[in-house]
Amino acid sequence: MSSVFSRLTTRVSLAMVLVVALSMAMLVRHWIYVTAPTLKAAEQTKAELLVTPYTQLLETAVDTNNQKHLEAILNQLIVLEDPTYKQPIVVGLKVTLMDGTVFDRRNKVSADSVPFHAESPIFSPTTMHLLGSVELEYNDAFYKRVIDEVWWEVVWSIGLAFLLLIAMELWVRRLLNPMTELSNRLATLNIDSQVALPPAGRSMSSEIRQVWSALDLLFARLRQRDRALEREHAAAQHALQAKLDAEAVSKEKSQFLANMSHELRTPLNAIIGYSEMLYEEVGASGNAEMAGDLVRIVSSGRHLLSLISDVLDLSKIEAGKMQLYLDGYGLRQLVDDVVVNVKPMIAANGNTLSVECDSDIGSIYADIPKLKQALINLMGNAAKFTHAGNISLSVERVAGAGVEWIVFRVADTGIGISDEQKNILFKAFTQADESTTREYGGTGLGLTISRSVCRLMGGDITVESQQGKGSTFTIKVPATVEEPHATESGVGRPVAEKKSVSNDGECRNVDAQRARQPMILVIDNDPFMPDLLERSLDEDGYCVEVVDNGKAGLERAMELMPDLILLDVVLPGVGGWSILSQLKDEPLLASIPVIMHSMIDERATAMSLGAADYIIKPADHATLVECINRNLQAPGGPRNA
């Protein structure tokens, strides 16, 4: 910084020298080309004015031929002096008459003198005849002295100017010294350790002191800003760490929910399965009271299972692992299926249902089970929150932004939703308020899952409502849903290896049984599955054999060559997806239909790997038998049926 100010001072000095030099050059030029010639002309005019009276006397003396008087006049002219500088005015005088007479007079002057020359004719004052001529040489001492004085003045002026320049440079350097000192201090200042600038020096001017004070204030503000930035950075780091911790906790929660839902489904599967079997046996015996109790057990079990399924779906949505199984389906058939499911709920609260859907409205290509579940959820909510009112379902096909959309509107005349309640309506585990939860029940997951599924298909769910006047929920999805980039789902979990428990006792003579019954091989880790499937499917004319791990299942499939395979996704050791791939890669087994039978919904993955169908546990007896019969009757079904 000091070198910067030094260079600045030098540049200012050089600029001032240049200005003075140019000014003096212009002044000298003016003296040489303007002032000096003017002075020279003025000096000659002055000399001529002094000599003019004598010239007239000279003409009179020549005209009268009075040589004595002529000599006296010439002598007076020669001795004529300048009163200022005491120098002779006439250096030389020469009179030439017409008759050839010449009168010459000359004064001694310095050798470097260059006199002015002038020549004029002499006329007779009386007759105006030409008498001769006179030549005069005037002394230039006055002009030379004036020019010398001018040059001395120029030299003194230039010298004085340079002295002033030196003085000004010293003054400028003294003026900039505090700035140099300031820059040096700033250059060596440690902003991170020092809290203020050093005090200003006494030699500084008031202006520099003001600059110093301003910089000191700026420095203090910079320190304050640094401290504020440090606090903000620490707060941001804390918030980021809190966010990371929350994400980790959320991930662990989702994993926990997925694991727990699976663990809860296993005993529920057994409860529902055995309850249905008992119900069929009790119904055949005619014990109506016990049959009613069993119906309640099955209903409660399935309700609990639906709650667990919601929690599992939510965990999959939060983990970004929800998959879509896209298929074409008629919209009118979809609406009829939904109406069949919700009619009992609507009638239970004394509500009436109206449906608006053209029979020729066409079809939709989407994940039909998920879309159907979303509609059932909205219709069920409308039925739950409406008493003795009207519920309507309308479907229309609209076009917008180059996309064809299917719009479902579910309207009711129920309790409605306030503006404040709309803000939390689609949040997980929330309902409108606590009183709603106490009166109507529910976990608050239905709308969250339904909206997430619709958004996954490229659509959305919106709501319009006024408290006390009912609500209208609108589902808008593309008529042709595009396949999303789904993340690979986790399909296996480590479990303890179990010993194979194939049901050789009941189907010991396989060849004999296959002559009469289709053979179904079940590969499932559920400890209750062998007994449940054997007892439920035996009455329907199937021979069932169960193994509890994938490796044994592959070996048994090669031995038995079953007509159909029921395969679980979650297996110890080798997972269900790997077993499905190996079954389809084996030429002898590739034609055997494989139905995936699992508690997790991975239909899209199953279809992509070649599964014939997909059933989510626990499936009721009728659904399971219908699925098995449908696939056994398909091409590549039972070979000995």
C-alpha positions, 0 to 999 in steps of 0.5 A: 500500500505504501508503494501505491501512495508513493507512486501516486505522489510521484505521478501528481508531482510529474503532472504538476511539473508538466503543467508548469513546463507547458505553461512556461513554454507557452509564455516563452513562445509568446515573448518570442513571437509576439512581445519581442517584435512588438517591443522592437517596433516600439523602440524604432518608432520611439527613435524615429520620433526623437530624430524627426525634429532634427531631420526637418532642421537638416532639410532647412540647412541643406536647402539654404546650403548652410554647411555650418548649420548642417554640421551643427545639426549632425553633431547634435544628432550624434550626441543625442542620448536616451534619457532612460538608459544613457545610451546614444540613440543614433549609432550612424548618420550619413547624408548624401546630397544630389551633387554627390556630397556626403556627410558621415558621422558615427558613434562607438557602440558594443560589438554585439549591437545590431542597430535599426536601419532607416532611410528617408529622402530630403526635400526642400521645404520651399520648393519640395525638390529632392535634395538628397537622402539621409540614412540613420542607424538607431541603437538597439540597446533598449530592446536588448536590455528589455529582452535580457530582462524578459529572459531573466524573468522567465528563468526566475519564474521557471526556477521559482515554479520548480521550487514551488513544485518541490515544496508542493511535492513535499507537502503532498507527501506529508499530506499522504503520509497518514494515508500511507501509515493507514494502509500499512496498518491495515495491511498488517492488521489481523481482522480475526484477532484484533477487535479494533483499529490502532489509534490515529496518529497526532500528525494526521490531519482532521480529514484523515482522522475522519477517514480513520474513524470511519474505517474503525467504525467499518471494522467494528461493523465487519466484526459484528457481521462476522459474529452474526455469520458465525451464529447463523452458520452454527444455527444452520449446522445445528438445523442441518444436523437436526434435519439429518437426525430427523430423516434418520429417525424417520427412516428407522420409523418407516423400517420399524413400521414395515417390520412390525406390520409384517410381524403383526400380519402373521398372527392375524393371518392365522386368526382370520384363517382359522376363524373363517374355517370355524365359521364354516364348520359352525355354520354347518352345525347350525349354531347361530350364536357361535357363528355370529361371534366368529363373524365378529372375530373375522370382521375385527381381524380384517379391520385390524389388518386394514389398519396395519396395511395402511401403516405399511403403505405409509412407510413405503410411501415415505421410503419412496418404495411404493410401486404401481401395477398398471393395467387397463380397466373399464371405468364403468366396471370400476365404478360398479366395483366401488359401489358394491363395496361402499353400499353397505356403509352408505346405507348404514347411516341412512344415506342415499347414493347417486352415480353419474357415469356414462356407460360408454365413458371408456377405460383407464390405464392405471393401478386399478387396485390402488385407484379403487381403494382411493375411491372406496376411501373417499366414499367411505369417509363421505358415508361415515361423516354424513347421516340421512344425507346424499352422497354422489359419485360422478365420473367424466373424461376431460382434456387439458394441457395435451393430456386426457384426464379422468375426474372422479368427484365424491360429494356429500351433504355431511358435516363439512370441513373448515378452512383451518381443518383443510390445512391438516386434512392430508397429513398423516395420523390427523383428522379434522379435530379430536372430537371427530376422532373420538366420534368417528374413529380412524387413524387419519391415514386414508386420505394421506395414502390416497393422495400420495397414490394419486400423485404417484400416478401423475394426478392429485386429490383436492377438496372443496368444503364448507363447514356444515354444508358438506364436502366435495373431493375430486380425484384427477388422474391421467387416462393413461398413467405412465410408468414411474421410475420406481426404486427397487423395493426391499423384498427380503428380510433375514429370518432364522432358518427352519427345517422343511415341513413338507406335508408328506403325510397327507399327500404321501402317494403323490402319483395316485393323488395327482390322478384325482387332484391338482397338485399345489406346491406352497413355498411359505415361511408362515408356520400356520400356512401348511395347516390352513391351506391344507384344511381350506383347499383339501375340501376344494379338491386340491392336493397341497404340499408346503415347504418353508424355504426357497431351496427346498421349494426348488428341489420339491418342485423338480420332484413333484412337477406341481400344477401350480405354485403358491410362493411367498416373497419373504423367505429365509435364505434365498428370497421369493423373487430369486426363487421366482426367477429360478423357476422361470429360468428352468425349462421344466418348470417355466410353464407352471403358473406361479401365484405370489402369495405375500403380505407386502404388495409388490404386484408390479415386480411379480408381473415383471418376473413372470408371476401368473397372479398376485394375492395379498395375505390374508386372502379370504377362502373364496378369493384364494380358490377363485384365483387358483381355479382361474390360473389352473384353467389358463393355458399351461395350467394342470396337465392331469386335471 
